[in-house]
Amino acid sequence: MKIATYNVNGINGRLAVLLRWLEEDIPDVVCLQELKAPDNRFPHRELERAGYGAVWHGQKSWNGVAILAKGMAPVFTRRGLPGDPDDTHSRYIEAAVNGLLVGCLYLPNGNPAPGPKFDYKLAWFRRLHDYAADLLGLDVPALLVGDFNVMPTDMDVYAPERWRADALFRPEVRQAYAGLIAQGWTDAIRHLHPDERIYTFWKYWRNSFERDAGLRIDHLLLSPAIAPFLRSANVRRDPRSWDHTSDHAPVMIEMDEPV
């Protein structure tokens, strides 16, 4: 089974790129972020023609998350994290697919930091931490997948000294991510590539991709019930080089289906 995350940076504007990648890599489950489209503008018909059912949580111009499943419709289970009924951002959606519980998330950026946006990021992270603990308590095969907007360690950023004060790299954010791992979640990329510099995002400017001046901010976290089935984890770099592409690359894991 292939499970991927991909921040598409505008699903309608990048739809040709997304469809090309789906055809080439044929993932079974895909978590998308930054749809930047309201619910009624989500291209579900085009995705259905490509062989994918979907659930989505859109928002005009900003945010937005979706889960795709090859050859089936994901079974919707949750939209939005608990803990703040006034939070209107489209940042979390969850569905059951082939016996897996998949949570797709787009964590707030948080810049400028300090400030209200950074406070919102930390509050959202606390809600995620609480909900992630609840998921682990279910003892089911679960994944938390998406754009976490955090580089967990110095190895996950091309020039750590330039990012110390950024909301994606401040100590509070890295500690929050480490808290998730301490709950028992497995970071798939880092688990299989403990000493390798791997990036998932490159800015559009200054030839960042060509220089490999990137960040690792897109993560797939596996619960203890599913982590033993992990077989591979890698960044699919080719789509980042295509015309009119996202500034992120897809990240994909392969795993045996839990029995």
Secondary structure, DSSP 8 states (H G I E B T S, - for coil): -EEEEEE-SSTTTTHHHHHHHHHHH--SEEEEE---S-GGG--HHHHHHTTEEEEEE--SSS--EEEEEETS--EEEEES-TT-TT-----EEEEEETTEEEEEEE-----SSSSHHHHHHHHHHHHHHHHHHHHHHHTS-EEEEEE-----SGGGBS-GGGSTTSTTTSHHHHHHHHHHHHHT-EEHHHHH-TT----SB--SSTTHHHHT--B--EEEEE-TTTGGGEEEEEE--GGGGSTT--SB--EEEEE----
